Amino acid sequence: MKRFSTLALLIALSSLVACDIADTDEAPLPGAPNAAPDPADSDAPNGDATLPPVGSTNGDGTHGTHNAHPGGPGAPGNDASPPGNSDGAPPGDDWRDWATTAVDTAHMKATPGPAEALYIDGTVHAGGPWSGKDYEGLRGDHFDFHMADYPLTWAIATVHASMLFQSRRFSVAPNAVLAMSLRASGLQCANGAQAETGCFALDTTRDYPELFTLFPEHFSAPHAAVIGAPHFEASALALFFHWLALDALFGLHTADSPGYFARHPDPNAHFKTLLVAEIEGSRWPGLADIFSRCAGQDILDCCAEQPITVDHVQSVRHYTSALNNATPYDPPLTADDLRRYFAAIQVLYPQVDAERMDAWLAHAFDTAASGEASVSFQQAVRPLLVQLMRALPPVPDDAEVLLRACQNFGHDMLPSACP
């Protein structure tokens, strides 16, 4: 297995330092956008290590941002081109109009993950109710998790989704993505179970219609083809878009959710509220109570009558902490793994030419591996996913998502929440 032999990627990876995370049961839940890094936060590595830009600008002096929206993953400023020709393209091919989305890596932290294995018992989480009683472990029982029992593309998806979350300043590590699926489905979606809600409990009647309404360019396929078991990879990215939707739809309950979270004394209030909305739905009346009565206290105090929801939030926190303290999963990563990963998420990107994407990923991998058949997952997956993101359409920025929400749900939103 090749670690990285090209000088360019060695330099790019020099800041991907491992973090020493010392989460305890009392550590705050990860996920506060714009919050000061907490050494116990599941996604606040020591030194605040972030992914550096990879490569350079195009050979003609441009940054290839003609189809980028300002502000999210497609924001100008970090056009990460792989080494190759002077414009970062495979030799003999003109790719200047192909992989042109600029990827801003400034907030993408190098948190290791997903974890290799974890035995989930009462030492990890004890809560309830589950099936009407208290329990220890995962969904009512102990669970022996091994990442190698699942497709490698699932591991790639946890990192890709995490990078998307982080690009919008949601401090969500790969293990937090994994923890949300563990809680939502127990990973039973791998066996074809959870067909109606998939690996992340995104249902057909409430969640998917909102995704289709706000992001029709990504969610035009039927729910069963995107979310239904066993589509972990597409579902992990759908969870990111679902959070963008929930965040915008807080306007159903408050005129200024960004100001509310900025003023809240709990730096993880935003993350917790999104987890609550994920379970209860964007239109749950209790959200209005959170935005009024719990403005100065733990938002879970406003969910006392929803014990399952409270346990959901607490269990995701505990699973994430334990996974972050486990050994990171580091199998060999090959070009075929990257191709299989894009094939698994292509349903979200029907406008992308699959053959050209395969060629682009093969070039990016060959550059990283310098002729070797495989590279280290932990060292290579993030820079390689940056190259994948360069060839995908940019994500609508926060202003665009809010505009879409107001256009489609404005009759229910507070007037002052919409521009």
Helices and strands as residue ranges (DSSP letters): H 7-13, G 46-48, E 117-120, E 126-130, E 133-136, E 143-146, G 147-149, H 152-167, H 174-185, G 188-191, G 198-200, H 207-214, H 223-226, H 232-249, G 250-252, H 257-263, H 269-280, H 286-292, G 299-303, H 307-324, E 332-333, H 335-345, G 346-348, H 354-369, E 375-376, H 377-390, H 398-409, G 415-417
